[in-house]
Amino acid sequence: MPETQDQPEPDAGAIDAAAAKPARSIGPLAMVWKAALAYPSKLALAGAALLVTASATLAIPAGFKLIIDRGFAEGGDPADIGRWFEYLLLIVVVLAIGTALRFYFVSWLGERVVADIRTDVQKNLLRLSPGFFEENSPSEIASRLTADTALIEQVVGTTVSVALRNIIMGIGGTIYLFTLAPQLTLGLVIGIPLIVLPIAWFGRRIRSVSRSSQDRIADVGSMVAETLGAMKIVQGFNQEAREQARFAGAVERTFDTARRRILLRSAMTAIIILFIFGAITLLMWRGAIGVAEGTISGGTIAAFVLTGGLVAGAFGALTEVYGELLRGAGAASRLNELMKEEPAIKAPARPQALPQPPRGSLSFRNVTFRYPTRPDTPALADFSLTVEPGETVALVGPSGAGKSTVFQLAERFYDPQAGTVRLDGIPLTAADPADIRRRFALVPQDGRLFAASARDNLRYGNWDASDAMIWEASEAAHASRFLRDLPEGLDSQLGEGGARLSGGQRQRIAIARALLRDAPILLLDEATSALDAESERAVQAALDTLMLDRTTLVIAHRLATVRAADRIVVMDEGRIVEQGTHAELNAAGGLYARLASLQFQDAA
């Protein structure tokens, strides 16, 4: 009787649905700064390179001023022209080297900080109990580790550098302009807001449309993945035309959003060109009058125009940069939530050691448990069960009876709201969860495998297992034959979720993995449900060997497995309603007898 109701599906909306929205302030970026502080030498080098490049950029207009005023001056020495051009070339060389160093160190910091944050978040995720991943969508968490960290990398590797460079250039350039021409600078200071404000307005609109465009692109990608992943269903039900029409609609919505973004960018480009070059033209006009009157030199007006363009561009870029910083702050805030999440299940301050050698006894006393996502419905209600060392107990009952929940509590993936679970006489809440789980070997119903080699999947239960031990366990699990036929044997990659194997082969790998675990308590959750009759007989023989001298809890619906148990526990609505041997329960004529007549008839 496969059980599908004990564990609810994750709530995809439990994590903030507005994951792509920017934060209201850049405060959350403090976590990024803290991560970057771990590399002070790289920070210092990046800062020095940034200061040098900003200064060199501002020095270029001064170089042109010298060339025009001194190199082109009437009656000047032609040799001086070369000297001032050499000065300008030196500035360009410094700018080039400084820019390369800035790019390297800033990009290095961005990648290093992202790598550290990803590692820290994953490290904390591995500590969290399964209940967290029921309330929070794993796919959403994965998005935080990819999309949000990519935003952080952009902030550290590009945005912060651009912001600091523009701040230095804006302030330094304004100071230099006042030394060149105070009256013209006052006009420029008044004119800059007239240029920046439209750019900022268009920038906000474009960012909003760009986010919508990214959402539409994500919809297209999600639709492609969904359709390709269910291609047999699509073709089996002749829905190719409908899926094509649905996809075409999504693509058109993406195009419409992109068209709006392009239109806004085109309008912004026209306005920027009009305002900036218009302002430069007016300044040159006013400067030309000053040159004609002899109050300003030609080099001064050239330097002023170049510097003014740099200053206006710097302040205009800061508005766009601030929006990117807010988006990065939003991503940092979401990652920080994951890093600060505390596990609901953790070891006590002074964990109690489990008895050595292990006995393999397990007991539930008056246990009541509700899943976090179903607080009003008890999965187990006043449940009491004692499993003696070496005993094999079969759990049977309808879907949702609580059978898989017994396994979850035994390995302390959850703690009950009432009652006590004991392992070898020690309450689970008093022991270290890692020590508890070392005493269990699980064969799940779905035979879950990893996208790794056959060897790594097999030794997941015992990472130190030798190849000889792996082959011995594979022989016992009736898996050695197909493993030897794989192109590269144990080194063959099994694909995502073991996609290159059949369901029965995946299950036999899972059984061999449990054999290598060599734990005192064995948990079998429909361990032979995916096998054909011939394989089941071979694997059942292996399981009989595995179960010798071990405590075994079995969730099963096949008659052969149930009849081999020392005791059958019949569950319904989280309670034990019957227990005994197959013959005793059949003779009692209760729930087990009814289930046996309905579901075990063919097997019998």
N, C-alpha and C positions, 0 to 999 in steps of 0.2 A: 504494500500500500504506500506509494510514494507520497511524501508529505511536502506540501507547497505553501502552507499557511503560517508556519511558525515564525518565519522571518519576513517582515514586510519589505516592499521595495523601497529604496532610498527616495526621500523627498527631494526632488530636484529643485524645489523652490526654497529649501531651508537656508541655503546660503544666499546672501544678498543678490537679488536678481539683477540689480543695476551694477553689475561688476565692471561695466565699461565706463561708468560715469566718473568725472573728475572729482577730487576732493574739494572742500571749500577753502582749505588753506594748505600751505606746503609743509605744515608741521610734521606729518607722518614721514617725511623724507629724512627725519632725524635717524631712523633706523639704518638708512642707506649711508649716511655720514658716519655713523658708528662703525659700520662694516668697513668703510674706506679707511678709517683711522688705524685699522690693523696694518696698514702699509704706509707708514709715515714717509719713508724715503721716496716712494713713487709719487705720493701727494706733493712733496716738496719739489721734485723734478718737474712734475706737470705744472705746478703753479709758476715756477721760474720760467718755463718755456712759454706759458701763457702770457706772462708779463712782457717777455722779450718780443713775442710776435705782435702783441697789441702796440707796444712802443715803436716797433719797426714800421708798422702800418701807418702810424701817425707821423713818423719821420719822413715818409715818402713825399708828402706835400712840401715839407720844409726843404727837401732836396731839390724839388722843382723850383722853389722860390730862389734858392742859391744859383741854380743854373740860369734862370731867366735874368735875375738881377745882376749877377756878376759875370756869368759866362757869356751872356749875350749883350752885355753893356757896351755902349759905343766907346771905341777906343781901348777896349779891353785886350789883354794878351790872349791869343788863341790857345796858348798852353793851359790857361786857366779853365777853359771849357772842358778839357779832358779831365782836369783835377776834380771838377764838380760832378762830372758824369761818373768818375770813379767812386766818388762818395755815394752817389745814387745806387751804383751797382753793388757796393758794399752793403747798403741797406737791404737790397733785394736778396743778397746771399744770406744775410742774417735772418731775414724773414723766411726764406725757404727752409733753412736748417731748423729754425725755431718751430716752424709749422710742422715739420716732420716729427720732431721730438715731442711736440705737444700732442700730435695725433697718436703717436705710439703710446705715450704714458697714460693719456686720458683713456684711450681705447683699452689698454691693458687693465686699468683700474675698473672700467665698466664690466669687462668680461670676468675679472677676478671677483668683484663684488657680487655679480649675479651667480657665479658658481658657488660662492660661499652661502648666499641666501638660499639657493636651491637645496644645497646639502643640509643646511640647518632645518629648513622646512620639512624635508623628507625624513630627517632623523626624528623630528618630533611627531610626524604623522605615524611612523612605525611604532610609537609608544601608545597611540590612542587605541581605545577599545573599539570593537566592531559597532557598538551602538552609535558612535560618532558618525560612521559612514552610512548608517541607516537614516540619520537625520540630515545628512549633508551629502549631496550628490558627488560620487567619486569623479565623474566627468568634469564637474565644475571645479573641483579641487585640482584636477590635472590641468585645467585651463589656467588656473592661477600660477602653477609651476612653469607654464610655457608662455602664455600671452602676457601675463602681468610681469614676469621677470624680464621679458623682452622689452617692455616699457621701461623698467628700471635700468636695463643696460643702455637704452637710448638716452635716458636722463643723465646717467653718470658719464657715458662715453661721448655724448654730443651736446645735449641741452645745457647742462651746467657750464660746460666749457664755453659754449656760445654766449650764454648769459654773462659770465664773468668777463669775457673778451669785450662784449658790447658795453658793459658798464665802464670798464677801463677806457675804452675808446670814446664813449660818450662824454665822460667827465673830463678826461685828458684833452680831448679835442675841443671841448667848449672853452677850457682854460687857454688853450693855444689860440683859439679864434679871438678871444678878448685881447691877447697880446698883439695880434695882427691888426685888427680893425674893430675897435669897441663899438662904434655906431652900427656898422654892418652886422656885428654879432647880436646886438639887441634886436635888430629886425629878424635875424634868423631864429633867435630864441622864441620870439612871438610867433614866427611862421611854423616852427616844428610841430606844435600841437595841431595846427590845421592839417598837417600831413599825417601825423600819427593817428589821430582820432578816426578818420575814415578807414585807415588800414586796420585798426583794432576792431572796428565794427564789422568789416568784411571778414576779418580773421575769425571772429566768433561764429559768424554765419557759416563760413566754410568748414570750421571744425565740427559744427553740428551736423552739416550735411555729410562730411567725411565719415563721421561715426555711423550715420545711417547707411552710408555706402558700404562700410565694413560689415555692418549687420546683414545687409543684403547678400554680400559675398559669402558670409558665413552660412546663410540660409542655403545658398547654392551648394556649398561644400557639404553641408549636412544632408541635403537631399541626394546628392550623388552617392555619398557613403551609404545612406539608408537603402537606396535602390540597388546598388551593386551588391550590397550585403544580402539582399533578399531576392537575387535574380531568379532563383528557381521558382519562388512564389510568383514573381511578376510574370514570368513566361508561362508558368503552369496555369495561371488564371487568365492568360491572354490580355494582360493589362499594359502592354508595351506602349500603345497609343496614348492611353491616359497618363502614364508616367512621363512620356515625352511632352505632352501638353502641359502638365504640371511643372516640369522643369523649364520649358520655354517661358511660362508665365513668370517664374522666379528670375530667369535671366533678364526678361524685359523690365521687371521691377528694379533690378540692379542697374540696368542701362538708364532708366529714367532718373534714378538718384544720381548716377554719375553725370548725366547731362546737366542737372541742376548745379552740381559742384563745378563743372567746367564753365558754366555760364557765370557763376559768381566769381570764379578765378579770372575769367576774361575781363569782367567789369572792374575787378580790383586792379588788374594789371594796367588797364587804361587810365584809371584814376591815379595810380601811383606814378605812372609816366607823366601824366599831365601836371600833377602837383609838384613832383620833385624836379623835373626838368624845367617846368614853369618857374619854380622858385629859383633854380640855378640861373635861368635866363635873366630874371629880374635882378638878382644879385650881381651878375656880370654887367648888366646894363648900368646899375648904380656904380659898380666898381670902375667901369670904363670911363664914366664921367669923372670919377676921382683921379684916374690916371691922367686924363686930359687936363685936369686942373692942377696936376702935380702933387696932390695930397696923398696918393697911394701909388706904390710901384707896381709894375706889371707882374713881378714875381709874387708880390703880396696878394694880388687879386687871384692869381692862379692857385696859390697855396690855400687861400680862403675858400675858393670854390671846391677844391678837392676835399679839404678838411670838412667843410660844411656838408658835403654829400656823405662823408663817412659818419659824421655825427647824426645826421637825420636818419641814415640807414640803421645806425646802432640803436637809437631810441625806438625806431619802428619795429626792429626785430625783437626788442625786449617784450613787447606786448604779445607777440606770438610765442616767445619762449615761456612766458609766464603761464600761458594755457597748457603748454606741454609739461611744465613743472607740476601743475595741478593734476593732470592726468597721471603723472608718475607718482604723485602723493597718494592718489586713490589706489593705485596698484600696490604701493608700499603698505598702505593701511590694511588691505586685504591679506597680504602676505604676513604682516605682523600678527593678524588674528590667528593664523594657522600656527605661527611660531610660539604664541603665548597660550595656545589651547592646552589645558591640562588633561591627562588621561583620567577617565572615570575609574579605571581599574589599575591600581599600582601597588607595589610592595609596601607593607607597613614599615615604620621607622626601624623596628627590630623584628624582622621576619623570623618565624619559628621554623626550625629545620624539620624536614620530613624524615620519618624513620628510615634507617638503613639496616639491612637491605629492604627494598620495597616489598610490601605485602600484596598490594593491589586491591584493597577493600575500598568501597565507595558507598557513601550513605547520604540520603536526603531526608531531612527531618522537618516536617510541617512547612515545606517550602511553598511560598507564593511568589510568583514573578509575573510582571507585565513588561512588555517591550516598550521602549521610550516613545515609539510612534503610535502605540495603542494603549495608552494608560488606563483606559476604561475596561479593557478586556484582558482578564488574566490568562496567560499562556499555561501556567501551572497554578493550581489552587489547592492549598493544604496538602501538598504532595509529599509522601513519605515512601522511601524505597531503600533497602539495604542490599548491596551486592557483595557477596563474600569473595575472598581471594580464590581465584581459579574458576569461579562460577561463570557460566554463559547464560545471559539473560536476554531474551528477545522482547523487543517493544513493538507491539502491534496496535492498530487502531485506525480510525478514519483520518483523513487529512485535517490538520489543524488540531489534533488531539494533544499535541505537546511533546511528541517524541523527539524531534530535533532540538527542542528547547532543553531537554535533559542533557544532551551532548554539549550544548553551549554553556550551560551552568557547570558541568563537570570540568571543563577546561578553563573555567573562570573567564570567559569572554564577557560575562555579565555577573552581577551580584543580585541575589534575590531581594525583594523588598521585605520578606519575612521568612523565618526559618533558617536552617543551617545546612550547608553542604560540607561533608568531611571526606578527606582522602587519607587513608591509613590512620584514621582517628584524629587528624589535625584539621581544624576548620580552615577552609580555603582562604578566608579573609585574613588569617594569621600568617599565611605562608607567602613566599615570593611567587608571583604568577609564572615566572620562567621555570622555577623548580617544579611547579605543578604540571606544566605542559610537557616537561621532559618525560613524564611518566605515562603519556598517552601517545598512541599511534592511531591516526584517523585515515579511513578510506572513505572519501565522500561519494555521494551518489553520482556527481558529474565527472569524476576523475580529472579534476582541474590540473592542467600542466602549464609550464612556462615556455615562453619563446626562447628556448635554449637547447643545448644538445641533449641527447638521450641520457648520457652519463650524468649531467648536472641535474636533470629531472629525477633520476633514480636515487642519486646520493643526497637529495634534498632532505631526506629523513636522517641521514648520517653522513655529514660532509667528509668525514675522514675514511669512508669506506673504500677499500681497494677494489680494483677491477675484478679480482677473484670473488670478492664478496658480492659485488654487483651481479656477476653472472650467476652465482649461486641463488641469489634472490630472484633473478629473472627466470631461472629454470623452475623454481618452486611456484612462481606466479604464472607459469605457462606463457612467458613473454620472450624467451630467449630466441625462439625460431624466427620471429619477424624482426627482432632486433639485429640478428646476424645478417638478415637479408637487406637491411638498410644500406644505402650506397657507401656510407662511411662508418658503419657499425655504431658504436657508442658515441662517436663524434658527430653523428648526423644531427642536423638541426631539425627540430620537430615542428617549427612554425608557431605562429601565434596561437596560444591555447592548445597546442598539439594538433593543429589543423591537418598535418600530413598523416595522421593516424586515424584509424576508425574508432568509433566509440568504444568498442570492446577492447581494442589495443590500448587506448588511453586508460581504461579501467585497470587493465593488467599492470601497466606501468605504476599506477597508484597503489596497487596491492604490493608490488615489489618494493616500492618506496616505504610502505608501512613495515614490510618484513625487515628492511635494513634499519628501521628505527629501533627495533628490538626493545619495545617499551612493555612494562608490566600490565598495562591496561590497553585493550584494543577496542576502538569504536568503529563499527561497520555500519555505514549509512547506505542501505541498498547496494552493497558492494558488488553484487553479481547481476544487477538489473540490466546492464548494457551488454551482457554476454549471450552468445548463442548457446544452445543446449550442450554441445560438445565442449566448448570452452568453459562453460559453467561447471561441468563435472570436474575438469582438470583444476580449475581455480578453487572450487569448493574443497577438493582434496588438499590443496596448498593451504587454504584457510584452516582446515581441520588441524593441520600440522602447526600452523601459526598460533592457533588458539590453545594448544596444549600448555598447561601450567601458566596460563594467562587469564586474567579477568576480562571478559568480553561482553560488551553491550552491542546488541544487533538491532537495527531497524530493518525489518524485512517483510516482504509480502509473499515470498515463495515458500511453499510448504516444506521443501526439503530443509531449508535453513531454519525455519521455525521449529520443526519437529526435532532437530538436532540439539536445541537449546535445553539447558537444565531446567529453566523456568521460563514461562511465557507471561509477560505482564501486559494486560489489555488496558489501554488508555482511551479516555473520551472526555473532551472538554477540560483537559488539564488535570484530570484525576485518574486514579487507578480504580477500575471498576471490576476487574477480575484478575486472578493470577493462578497459575498452576501448570500442569503438563498439558500437552496437546489432547491426550485422551480425557483428562479430567475436565478440561474446558469444553470439549465437544459434548461430553455427557451432560454438562450443566445446562446446555441449551441457551446460553446468554449471548452477549454481543459477539464473542469470539466465534461461537458456533455459526452465527449468522454471517459473519465476515468470511469464515472458512467456506461456507456453502456458496457464497457469491464470488469470492475472489480466488479461493484455492482450488476450486473444482477442477479446472483444466490441469493444474499441476498435479493434483491427486490422481 
